[in-house]
């Protein structure tokens, strides 16, 4: 069952969802998920992040990021112990609508801000490279979620096998990428 939500927190969450809906409205026509699924994913992501941040032991000296795509929750970052990584996974699994949790949290020291900036640059380079994919009918690079943590690129989305292979090929060829992890769901 889901944790109890305080009224103030509920209003903040509703405002965030409405803002996300307005932002997503322009992109939804390219997404293979339904509009409702996109909103559900945003709500799940915000809820899981909120629960992790309310857990003082998880929030202090640990770094956990949450990405949700089509009900699949990707957990990345670093925790000081394996038990804290497992606790973050349990938090994510506790929400209705979560179909699967992929826990890629590493145990180790928190990464610094410089590494986080490098990761954002890597994600941008990979996303830019996806625009060069031609010859696959109907491919739209905006359908691929690219998230990078410590040089590891995580790829999510609803894609065909052919699309996945080309996306992975481009991600691997991007300078600075240490490893590529597929968290795709396939349409064929």
N, C-alpha and C positions, 0 to 999 in steps of 0.2 A: 504494500500500500504506500501511497505517496505521503511525504511528510506534511504536517499541518502548515498552512500558509497564513501568515499574519495579514490583516487587512491592508496595512500600508505597503507591505511587500507585494500583495496582490495587485494593488493599483499601479505600483511601479512596473510590475511585470506586464500588466495590460498595456500601459503606455509604451513600453519597449516593444511589445508585439505589434501594436498599431504602427509604430515607427518602422519596424522591420517590414511590415506588410506594405507600407507605402513605398519603401525603398525597393522591395522585391517585385512590386507590380510591373515595373519596366522590364525585368529580367525573366519573369515567369514564363513568358511565351517560348523561351529557349530551353527551359528545364523539362526533363522527362518526368519529373515528379508532378503530381497535381498541386494546385495552389494550396489546398488543405494540408498536404504532406509537407510542403515547404514551411508553412506556419507551425505545424506540429513539431517539426525538427527544430525550429527556432525556439519554441516554447520549452522543449525538452532540454536543449542546450543551456538556456538561461536558468532553468530549474536546477539542473545538475551542477552548474557552476555555483549557483547560490548555495546549494547544500554543501558542496565541498568547501566553499569559503566560510561557512558557518561552523565547520569543524575546525576548531582552533589548532589542533595538532597537525591537521592536514594543511591548513592555510599558512602556518608559520614555518619558515625555512624550507618550504617545499614549493615546487612549481608544477602545477597540473593544469593542462589545457584540455578543453573538451571541444570536439567537433562532432556534430550530428548530421547525418545524411541518410534520408530514407529510413529512419528508425535505427540505423547502425551508429553506435557511439564509439568514437575513437578517443582514447585517453592517451595523451603524450606528456612528456615532461620528466621531472625527476622528483623522487622522494628519498628521504634519508633511510628508509627501511622498506623491506618487502611487504611488511604488514600494512604500512601506510598505502602502498600501491594497491594491495588487495582491498583495503578499506575504500579507496576511491572507486574501485570497480564495483564493490557492493552497493555504494551509493548510486552509481549509474544504473545498475540492474534493478534498483528498487522503484523505477518509474514505469508506469503504464505507457505502452507505446514503444518501449525499447525492444527491438527485435534481436539485437546482438550487441555485445560489448567487445571491442578489440582493445586490449590493454597493452599498450606499448610503452608504459611508464618505466623508465630505468631507475635503478637504485644508485644513488650517488649524490655528489654535491650539486647544489643549485647552479645553473648556468648563469653567466653574467650578462649584463645588458648588451655588451658588444657582440656576443654570440647571437643574441636575439635579433639584433639589427642585421647581422649577416644572414640569418635564416630568412628574414623577410625579403631581403634582396634576392636570395636563391629562389624563393617562391615566385617572385616577380619574373625572374629570368626564365623559369620553367613555364609559367603561364604565357609569357611572350613567345616562347618557342612553340607552344601548342598552336599558335596562329599560323605557323608555317605548314601545318598538316593539310595536305591536299590529296585529292584522289579517293577520299572516302566519302561516298555520298551521304549527305545529311549530318556530317560531323560538325559539332559546334563546340569550340574549346571552353565556352562558358559552362558547359555541363560537367566539367571536371573540377573538383575541389582539390587545390594543392596547398598542403600545409607542411612546413619544414620545422624541424626541431633538431638542433645540434648537427646540422648537415644531412640529416636523414629526411628524405622527401616522402610524404604520405599522400597517396592518390586515392580519391573517393569519387564515386559517381555511378550513374546507370549508363553503361557503355556496352558496345559490342566487343567481342573478342578482338577483332581487327583494330578497333579504336584503342583498346587497352594496350595492345602491343606497340602501336605507334606512339602513344602517350608515354609509356615506360621507356621506349627507345630515346625519345627526346629528353626526358628527365635524366636518364643515365648519362647522356652526352653533355649535360649542362656542367660547366666547370664549377668545382666546389662541392658537388653532390657526392656524399659519401656512400649512400645506399638509398634504394628505392623500395618502398613497401606498398604493395597493392592492397587496397581495401575496397576494391570495385565490386559492384553487383553487375551481372551480365544480362543483357536483354536478349541474347541468342543462345 
